[in-house]
Amino acid sequence: MKMILVKDSISIHEVIRLAEESYGDMVKGVVDICDEIIVLGGEYHADGEATLLTIGSRQENIWGFNLYPRVSRDHWIEYTSLINIRPKQRNSSYEIRDIRIRNRINEIIFQKIIV
């Protein structure tokens, strides 16, 4: 499956197209919350995670999410992924529990995806 590395910005139309090419209404995403880089697409979150690691991202800054670009922005993001299971970072579930991390992900996504 196609993946796109987003350092600057991407249009919502490109995100919708990517979603349609992969899961229909959803696209997997991975974000480096420090370097503000997103990888969208791929079959698994681990694909995007691997991409970020190869360009120098640090594991503890990488988080996975699912994006539903055809719904309202209030409901775009689902904070679940296998790569989010991190007992050492006090996240023992698929879902990101820390509201500060969720808010940071929101900021980056809303900044990078141009509606």
TIDO-776603 format. One record per residue: residue number from 1; residue in three letters; x, y, z of N, C-alpha, C, CB in turn. Coordinates in nm, 2 decimals. Glycine has a CB too. Layout:
TIDO-776603
<NUM "ALA" <X Y Z> <X Y Z> <X Y Z> <X Y Z>> ...
END
This chain:
TIDO-776603
<1 "MET" <0.08 -0.12 0.00> <0.00 0.00 0.00> <0.09 0.12 0.00> <-0.09 0.00 0.12>> <2 "LYS" <0.04 0.23 -0.06> <0.11 0.35 -0.08> <0.12 0.42 0.06> <0.04 0.44 -0.18>> <3 "MET" <0.24 0.49 0.08> <0.26 0.57 0.20> <0.31 0.71 0.16> <0.36 0.50 0.30>> <4 "ILE" <0.27 0.81 0.23> <0.31 0.95 0.20> <0.38 1.00 0.33> <0.19 1.03 0.15>> <5 "LEU" <0.50 1.06 0.31> <0.57 1.13 0.42> <0.53 1.27 0.41> <0.72 1.11 0.41>> <6 "VAL" <0.47 1.32 0.52> <0.42 1.46 0.53> <0.51 1.54 0.62> <0.27 1.47 0.57>> <7 "LYS" <0.60 1.62 0.56> <0.68 1.71 0.64> <0.62 1.85 0.65> <0.82 1.72 0.59>> <8 "ASP" <0.56 1.90 0.54> <0.51 2.03 0.54> <0.35 2.02 0.55> <0.55 2.10 0.40>> <9 "SER" <0.29 1.99 0.44> <0.14 1.98 0.44> <0.09 1.89 0.33> <0.08 2.12 0.42>> <10 "ILE" <-0.04 1.85 0.34> <-0.10 1.77 0.24> <-0.25 1.82 0.24> <-0.09 1.62 0.28>> <11 "SER" <-0.31 1.81 0.12> <-0.45 1.85 0.11> <-0.54 1.74 0.16> <-0.48 1.89 -0.03>> <12 "ILE" <-0.66 1.78 0.21> <-0.76 1.68 0.25> <-0.80 1.59 0.13> <-0.88 1.75 0.31>> <13 "HIS" <-0.79 1.64 0.01> <-0.83 1.57 -0.11> <-0.73 1.45 -0.13> <-0.84 1.65 -0.23>> <14 "GLU" <-0.60 1.48 -0.10> <-0.50 1.38 -0.12> <-0.52 1.27 -0.01> <-0.36 1.44 -0.11>> <15 "VAL" <-0.55 1.31 0.11> <-0.58 1.22 0.22> <-0.70 1.13 0.19> <-0.60 1.29 0.36>> <16 "ILE" <-0.80 1.19 0.14> <-0.92 1.11 0.10> <-0.89 1.01 -0.01> <-1.04 1.20 0.05>> <17 "ARG" <-0.81 1.05 -0.11> <-0.77 0.96 -0.21> <-0.69 0.84 -0.16> <-0.69 1.04 -0.32>> <18 "LEU" <-0.60 0.88 -0.07> <-0.51 0.77 0.00> <-0.60 0.67 0.08> <-0.41 0.84 0.09>> <19 "ALA" <-0.70 0.73 0.15> <-0.79 0.64 0.22> <-0.87 0.55 0.13> <-0.89 0.73 0.31>> <20 "GLU" <-0.92 0.60 0.02> <-0.99 0.52 -0.08> <-0.91 0.41 -0.14> <-1.05 0.61 -0.19>> <21 "GLU" <-0.78 0.44 -0.15> <-0.69 0.34 -0.21> <-0.65 0.23 -0.11> <-0.56 0.41 -0.26>> <22 "SER" <-0.67 0.26 0.02> <-0.63 0.16 0.12> <-0.75 0.09 0.19> <-0.54 0.23 0.22>> <23 "TYR" <-0.81 0.16 0.28> <-0.91 0.10 0.36> <-1.05 0.16 0.33> <-0.88 0.12 0.51>> <24 "GLY" <-1.06 0.24 0.23> <-1.19 0.30 0.19> <-1.22 0.43 0.26> <-1.30 0.20 0.23>> <25 "ASP" <-1.26 0.42 0.39> <-1.29 0.55 0.46> <-1.19 0.59 0.56> <-1.43 0.53 0.53>> <26 "MET" <-1.08 0.51 0.57> <-0.98 0.53 0.68> <-0.84 0.52 0.62> <-1.00 0.44 0.80>> <27 "VAL" <-0.75 0.59 0.68> <-0.61 0.58 0.64> <-0.53 0.57 0.77> <-0.56 0.70 0.56>> <28 "LYS" <-0.43 0.48 0.78> <-0.35 0.46 0.90> <-0.25 0.58 0.90> <-0.28 0.32 0.90>> <29 "GLY" <-0.21 0.62 1.01> <-0.11 0.73 1.03> <-0.02 0.70 1.15> <-0.18 0.86 1.04>> <30 "VAL" <0.10 0.76 1.13> <0.20 0.76 1.24> <0.26 0.89 1.24> <0.31 0.64 1.21>> <31 "VAL" <0.28 0.95 1.36> <0.33 1.08 1.38> <0.45 1.08 1.48> <0.22 1.18 1.43>> <32 "ASP" <0.55 1.16 1.44> <0.66 1.19 1.54> <0.62 1.33 1.60> <0.80 1.20 1.46>> <33 "ILE" <0.58 1.32 1.73> <0.53 1.44 1.80> <0.63 1.55 1.83> <0.46 1.40 1.92>> <34 "CYS" <0.76 1.51 1.81> <0.87 1.61 1.84> <0.91 1.68 1.70> <0.99 1.55 1.90>> <35 "ASP" <0.93 1.59 1.60> <0.98 1.65 1.47> <0.86 1.69 1.38> <1.06 1.54 1.40>> <36 "GLU" <0.74 1.67 1.43> <0.62 1.71 1.36> <0.62 1.65 1.21> <0.61 1.86 1.35>> <37 "ILE" <0.64 1.52 1.20> <0.64 1.45 1.07> <0.53 1.35 1.08> <0.78 1.39 1.04>> <38 "ILE" <0.45 1.33 0.97> <0.35 1.23 0.97> <0.38 1.14 0.85> <0.21 1.30 0.95>> <39 "VAL" <0.35 1.01 0.87> <0.34 0.92 0.76> <0.20 0.87 0.75> <0.44 0.79 0.78>> <40 "LEU" <0.14 0.88 0.63> <0.00 0.84 0.61> <0.00 0.72 0.51> <-0.09 0.95 0.56>> <41 "GLY" <-0.08 0.62 0.54> <-0.09 0.51 0.45> <-0.02 0.39 0.50> <-0.04 0.54 0.31>> <42 "GLY" <0.00 0.29 0.41> <0.06 0.16 0.45> <-0.04 0.07 0.50> <0.17 0.19 0.56>> <43 "GLU" <-0.01 -0.06 0.50> <-0.10 -0.16 0.55> <-0.11 -0.16 0.70> <-0.06 -0.30 0.50>> <44 "TYR" <0.01 -0.14 0.77> <0.02 -0.14 0.91> <0.08 -0.02 0.97> <0.10 -0.27 0.96>> <45 "HIS" <0.05 0.02 1.09> <0.11 0.13 1.15> <0.26 0.11 1.16> <0.06 0.16 1.29>> <46 "ALA" <0.30 -0.01 1.18> <0.45 -0.05 1.19> <0.52 -0.01 1.06> <0.46 -0.19 1.21>> <47 "ASP" <0.45 0.00 0.94> <0.52 0.04 0.82> <0.56 0.19 0.83> <0.42 0.02 0.70>> <48 "GLY" <0.47 0.27 0.88> <0.50 0.41 0.90> <0.60 0.44 1.01> <0.37 0.49 0.93>> <49 "GLU" <0.59 0.36 1.11> <0.69 0.36 1.22> <0.83 0.34 1.17> <0.65 0.26 1.33>> <50 "ALA" <0.84 0.23 1.09> <0.97 0.20 1.03> <1.03 0.31 0.95> <0.96 0.07 0.95>> <51 "THR" <0.94 0.37 0.87> <0.98 0.49 0.79> <1.04 0.60 0.87> <0.86 0.54 0.70>> <52 "LEU" <0.97 0.63 0.98> <1.01 0.74 1.06> <1.14 0.71 1.13> <0.91 0.78 1.17>> <53 "LEU" <1.16 0.58 1.18> <1.28 0.54 1.24> <1.40 0.55 1.15> <1.27 0.40 1.30>> <54 "THR" <1.38 0.52 1.02> <1.49 0.52 0.92> <1.53 0.66 0.89> <1.45 0.45 0.80>> <55 "ILE" <1.45 0.76 0.92> <1.49 0.90 0.89> <1.53 0.97 1.02> <1.38 0.98 0.82>> <56 "GLY" <1.54 0.90 1.13> <1.60 0.96 1.25> <1.50 0.98 1.37> <1.66 1.08 1.22>> <57 "SER" <1.38 0.95 1.35> <1.28 0.97 1.46> <1.32 0.88 1.58> <1.14 0.95 1.42>> <58 "ARG" <1.28 0.92 1.70> <1.31 0.84 1.82> <1.18 0.76 1.85> <1.36 0.92 1.94>> <59 "GLN" <1.19 0.64 1.89> <1.08 0.55 1.92> <0.98 0.61 2.01> <1.13 0.42 1.97>> <60 "GLU" <1.03 0.67 2.12> <0.94 0.73 2.22> <0.85 0.85 2.17> <1.01 0.77 2.34>> <61 "ASN" <0.89 0.90 2.05> <0.81 1.02 2.00> <0.71 0.97 1.89> <0.91 1.12 1.94>> <62 "ILE" <0.71 0.85 1.86> <0.62 0.80 1.75> <0.50 0.73 1.80> <0.70 0.70 1.66>> <63 "TRP" <0.38 0.78 1.75> <0.25 0.73 1.79> <0.17 0.70 1.67> <0.18 0.83 1.88>> <64 "GLY" <0.08 0.60 1.68> <0.00 0.56 1.57> <-0.15 0.60 1.59> <0.00 0.41 1.55>> <65 "PHE" <-0.22 0.62 1.48> <-0.36 0.67 1.48> <-0.42 0.62 1.35> <-0.37 0.82 1.50>> <66 "ASN" <-0.56 0.63 1.35> <-0.63 0.61 1.23> <-0.71 0.74 1.20> <-0.74 0.49 1.24>> <67 "LEU" <-0.71 0.77 1.07> <-0.77 0.90 1.03> <-0.89 0.87 0.94> <-0.67 0.99 0.96>> <68 "TYR" <-1.00 0.93 0.97> <-1.13 0.92 0.89> <-1.15 1.06 0.83> <-1.25 0.87 0.98>> <69 "PRO" <-1.10 1.08 0.71> <-1.10 1.22 0.65> <-1.24 1.27 0.60> <-1.00 1.23 0.54>> <70 "ARG" <-1.33 1.18 0.58> <-1.46 1.22 0.53> <-1.56 1.26 0.64> <-1.52 1.11 0.45>> <71 "VAL" <-1.53 1.24 0.77> <-1.61 1.28 0.88> <-1.57 1.42 0.93> <-1.61 1.18 0.99>> <72 "SER" <-1.65 1.48 1.02> <-1.61 1.61 1.07> <-1.48 1.60 1.15> <-1.72 1.66 1.16>> <73 "ARG" <-1.41 1.71 1.15> <-1.27 1.72 1.21> <-1.28 1.68 1.36> <-1.21 1.85 1.20>> <74 "ASP" <-1.39 1.70 1.42> <-1.40 1.66 1.56> <-1.39 1.51 1.58> <-1.53 1.71 1.62>> <75 "HIS" <-1.41 1.43 1.47> <-1.42 1.29 1.48> <-1.32 1.22 1.39> <-1.55 1.23 1.45>> <76 "TRP" <-1.22 1.30 1.34> <-1.12 1.25 1.24> <-1.04 1.14 1.30> <-1.04 1.36 1.20>> <77 "ILE" <-0.99 1.15 1.42> <-0.88 1.07 1.47> <-0.92 0.97 1.57> <-0.78 1.16 1.54>> <78 "GLU" <-0.87 0.85 1.55> <-0.89 0.74 1.64> <-0.75 0.70 1.69> <-0.96 0.61 1.57>> <79 "TYR" <-0.73 0.71 1.82> <-0.59 0.70 1.88> <-0.56 0.56 1.91> <-0.59 0.79 2.00>> <80 "THR" <-0.58 0.47 1.82> <-0.55 0.33 1.85> <-0.45 0.27 1.75> <-0.68 0.25 1.85>> <81 "SER" <-0.36 0.19 1.80> <-0.26 0.12 1.72> <-0.18 0.02 1.81> <-0.16 0.22 1.65>> <82 "LEU" <-0.13 -0.09 1.75> <-0.05 -0.18 1.82> <0.08 -0.11 1.87> <-0.02 -0.30 1.74>> <83 "ILE" <0.13 -0.02 1.79> <0.26 0.05 1.82> <0.25 0.14 1.94> <0.31 0.13 1.70>> <84 "ASN" <0.12 0.17 1.98> <0.10 0.25 2.10> <0.12 0.18 2.23> <-0.03 0.32 2.09>> <85 "ILE" <0.13 0.05 2.23> <0.14 -0.03 2.36> <0.29 -0.01 2.41> <0.11 -0.18 2.33>> <86 "ARG" <0.30 0.07 2.51> <0.43 0.11 2.57> <0.42 0.12 2.72> <0.47 0.24 2.51>> <87 "PRO" <0.44 0.01 2.79> <0.43 0.01 2.93> <0.54 0.11 2.99> <0.46 -0.13 2.99>> <88 "LYS" <0.65 0.12 2.93> <0.76 0.21 2.99> <0.71 0.35 2.98> <0.89 0.19 2.91>> <89 "GLN" <0.63 0.39 2.89> <0.57 0.52 2.88> <0.43 0.53 2.94> <0.57 0.57 2.73>> <90 "ARG" <0.40 0.44 3.02> <0.27 0.44 3.09> <0.15 0.43 3.00> <0.26 0.56 3.18>> <91 "ASN" <0.17 0.36 2.88> <0.06 0.34 2.79> <0.05 0.19 2.76> <0.07 0.43 2.66>> <92 "SER" <-0.03 0.12 2.84> <-0.03 -0.03 2.83> <-0.15 -0.07 2.74> <-0.05 -0.09 2.96>> <93 "SER" <-0.20 0.01 2.66> <-0.32 -0.02 2.57> <-0.29 0.02 2.43> <-0.44 0.04 2.63>> <94 "TYR" <-0.38 -0.03 2.34> <-0.37 0.02 2.20> <-0.40 0.17 2.19> <-0.47 -0.06 2.11>> <95 "GLU" <-0.49 0.21 2.28> <-0.53 0.35 2.27> <-0.44 0.44 2.35> <-0.67 0.36 2.33>> <96 "ILE" <-0.41 0.56 2.29> <-0.33 0.66 2.36> <-0.41 0.72 2.47> <-0.28 0.77 2.26>> <97 "ARG" <-0.37 0.70 2.59> <-0.44 0.75 2.71> <-0.41 0.89 2.75> <-0.42 0.65 2.83>> <98 "ASP" <-0.28 0.93 2.73> <-0.24 1.06 2.77> <-0.30 1.17 2.69> <-0.08 1.07 2.77>> <99 "ILE" <-0.37 1.26 2.75> <-0.44 1.37 2.68> <-0.34 1.47 2.62> <-0.54 1.44 2.78>> <100 "ARG" <-0.22 1.48 2.68> <-0.12 1.57 2.63> <-0.07 1.52 2.50> <-0.01 1.59 2.73>> <101 "ILE" <-0.05 1.39 2.49> <0.00 1.33 2.36> <-0.11 1.34 2.26> <0.04 1.18 2.38>> <102 "ARG" <-0.24 1.32 2.29> <-0.35 1.33 2.20> <-0.36 1.47 2.15> <-0.48 1.29 2.27>> <103 "ASN" <-0.35 1.57 2.24> <-0.36 1.71 2.20> <-0.24 1.75 2.10> <-0.36 1.80 2.32>> <104 "ARG" <-0.13 1.70 2.13> <-0.01 1.72 2.04> <-0.03 1.66 1.90> <0.12 1.66 2.10>> <105 "ILE" <-0.09 1.54 1.90> <-0.12 1.48 1.77> <-0.22 1.56 1.70> <-0.17 1.33 1.79>> <106 "ASN" <-0.32 1.60 1.76> <-0.43 1.69 1.70> <-0.36 1.81 1.64> <-0.53 1.73 1.80>> <107 "GLU" <-0.28 1.88 1.72> <-0.22 2.00 1.67> <-0.14 1.98 1.54> <-0.12 2.06 1.77>> <108 "ILE" <-0.06 1.87 1.54> <0.02 1.84 1.42> <-0.07 1.81 1.30> <0.12 1.73 1.45>> <109 "ILE" <-0.17 1.72 1.32> <-0.25 1.68 1.21> <-0.33 1.80 1.16> <-0.35 1.57 1.26>> <110 "PHE" <-0.39 1.88 1.24> <-0.47 1.99 1.20> <-0.38 2.10 1.13> <-0.54 2.06 1.31>> <111 "GLN" <-0.26 2.10 1.16> <-0.16 2.20 1.10> <-0.12 2.14 0.96> <-0.04 2.22 1.19>> <112 "LYS" <-0.10 2.02 0.95> <-0.04 1.96 0.83> <-0.15 1.93 0.72> <0.03 1.83 0.86>> <113 "ILE" <-0.27 1.89 0.76> <-0.37 1.86 0.66> <-0.46 1.98 0.63> <-0.47 1.74 0.71>> <114 "ILE" <-0.45 2.03 0.51> <-0.51 2.15 0.47> <-0.65 2.12 0.41> <-0.43 2.22 0.36>> <115 "VAL" <-0.75 2.17 0.48> <-0.89 2.15 0.44> <-0.94 2.25 0.34> <-0.98 2.16 0.57>> 
END
